[in-house]
Amino acid sequence: MPVNGISRRTVLAAAGATAALAATGLATAPRAHAVTSPLLPDGTSQDKVLFVGMDGLRYDRIDAAKAPHLKSLMANGTYGLSLLYANPMAGTFSGPGWSTISTGVWPDKHGVKDNTFTGRNYGTYPGFLARLNQVRPDLSLFAAVDWPELDTYGTVTPGADAKLVYDNNYAVNDLAITDITEDVLRNQNPDVLFVYFGETDEIGHTYGAASPKYTDAIDVQDGYLGRLLAAVKARPTYADERWTVIVATDHGHLDAGGHGGSTIEERRTFVLAQGPGIAAGARPVDTRLVDVAATVFRQLGITPDPAWGLDGKPIQERSTDPFDALYGSLTGRVDETGIPAGVLGFTHTAPTGWSVVNNVMGTGGVTEWRGWSFATDEFWSRAQRDQWRELNVRARGVFAVADSDEWADKTFSGTYDSTLVSPAYAVTGAARVTLDFTTFYRQEGAQTAQILASFNGGTPTVVKSYTADVVSQPQSLTLAVPAGASNVSFRFRYTGSNNWYWVIDGVKVTAS
């Protein structure tokens, strides 16, 4: 019988733990009770994925924990750090966080802004288990969660052949999930598993992320992760299988506990992956939380349809963005006081082939933002919270930013007038040239943002102007190539005073 409109699906739902399990608390024994596992259909793929989600796990607290299994995955896999959005896109809550992980798109697409799940758009942007069921219905899919909202609202579990849905008694039910998932891994043949643990978030709320109890909770969950990894390796068919393990979190926590706001501590997330084709020990600067779903698809040999509208990319796929090459040369603050001294995140030095023209730029102002700068998400968004800088989600790594609002926070004269100039790109014999990039633009008052094109070094001509907000969106601009033109360069000119800002990233130029 179909379940949730999906054929050949079976479901095991649990309202809570058994009395025997409830008495164990955070037991460290390998199994706390007799396991009753759901029966899955036999898997069909040698490429397999175990995803483990750890709610509210602030990545900078892993170092303070023992966490041998997480640290082994970091050493032998790829570990990318990322920051979340904030309101008005979405709060740093579990609803939007797990929706972002599961769907592979940002909240402006999946529609979830808080834990009410109001506005969810999973019909257009389903979770990756539901998507896998659509495109590879032969796969054996399993889900286990103990935050029941992930099932109630259709965030994670749709598409699963079997699911465990426990109440949110995390200390008990994380262990139950581990027991049953371990049994499924050892004695059945699943292809993809989504496993959720919630105790780190609960402890964070109760005791704070700076507390020893929080690092203890990380160690307990690390032990559960270790059991699942051991179960994978104990499989009799393990030598013939290609396993990928992915670990991620949905949001961070304040030192004192809590999340939902716009602080860096609440916005901290990570994606950690180990498996075929994933580099050992890599620390990419261009990872985002939306990359989980895309990584699952890549590891299963599935090419996403562009119509899916994914915002993520596989974690092993590096950005070709020219600005990311500046990462190793970024420096710390000069005038900014809200940015800690140890945060390295900006430079005025353009990448090879690029330049910044400031010959009509005003004088004075905040040094970091005088003319086009190159910065990271953490550095730029720390400059001033709650002015939408946290919404720059589709930029990755290092991006170019012209921020007249921050520049004007120190005495200045004149106007902000700065132009970012690209290299010359070959267009010989082409009929058209396309400029693709990501932009984030906020409009206010007498402020202008123009893109100009210059063929063969001729007079730059305005080909695009921004006059209204564009909040972190991909852009594509196609121009006809004049007869006889051999190259084109682009200019991004921003003018203003105490106005807002303009971000450019991911520039790509294609002639055809």
C-alpha angles and dihedrals in degrees: 000000000000118000118203087353092300120119125231090017122141125190136204111188123183122195093199145334123293119261090251092054093044089060094057100064112183093353118180096202113116092245128018101189144000108297120233105186128189116247114245127194113259112274122245104197133082087200106079136175132206112191117190119189119198111195118228095356108159106211097216089062094059089079090059092053128072092236097156095175096050090046091049090053089050092052094046100035143035119286119191125182122211143173127228132230122256134209135336087038092043140313121255091260132132095251096064092032096057091039089056092048095046100042100035092227134099124256093262085069107031090043101219112132102163143356094291088073088215111163095023112167103194091140089072096028109032125182117268094257090056090046091050090051089054098049101028107026090167092070119103107233129191133184131187123180137159098194095079094200087076086067101032094058097036097248101134116355106059110108095029118131087213132008139189114211115183131174119259098271088124100177089060103030099046085063093047090051090051092050094051097039090050089053092048091051094048100041108026136045111245121168103199128018130188109197122181128197120188108179097096089059093047093050090046091056094046102040107011132249092270093059126103088235089064093055088045089055090051088054092050092051090045087057090053090049089051091054091052092048090050090050090053092052092046093059111118090227095045094111090060095045133083109218127192120193119199126185124186143154133221102222143337134249140237117252087247092044134265139077142204097102135092105262119125090243092058092045097052116120137152143197117213121184138172125182146091112339094007113121120241115240095004118153105190119193094207101064121126131184091248088068095082097081093043090051091052091052093047093050090052093049093249120143109209116236110242086230088069088071096216116183094197135081131201112282092236093054110095125213117249090204109138093219093063089068087072095063096100093051099051117125138202133262125303108177102358112103100185093064116082114243093241095058109101108198120130146056137170092211110106122220120261112297094015128097141184120224113207101159092123096035119128121248131250121011128120108332097221093060103037100127125335111340133186114230147156127247093251095049096045098042091048089059089078127350127219098023092106096265086123088065093070089106101141094056113090133202109332120005137177116254135182107194114177091168094064093037089059093056089090127050111286141162131213125014135302107258117158133153127204111207124201127212119266111269122207115249101162110151094003124128095205142013126210126207113201122184144136119252140187114190131172118193126212133157122313095001128130136193119187137173114209129189126209121192117202090351093300128145109306113247125204109247100165136020129188118215102158137042118288108184110207102312136152114254132198126191122182122194133185112246111234117236111274096014114142101178144014134202128192131218127202108201121188125183132178145105124230090352133114132281150263128221126196124187144152095033114189127171121197127183120202 
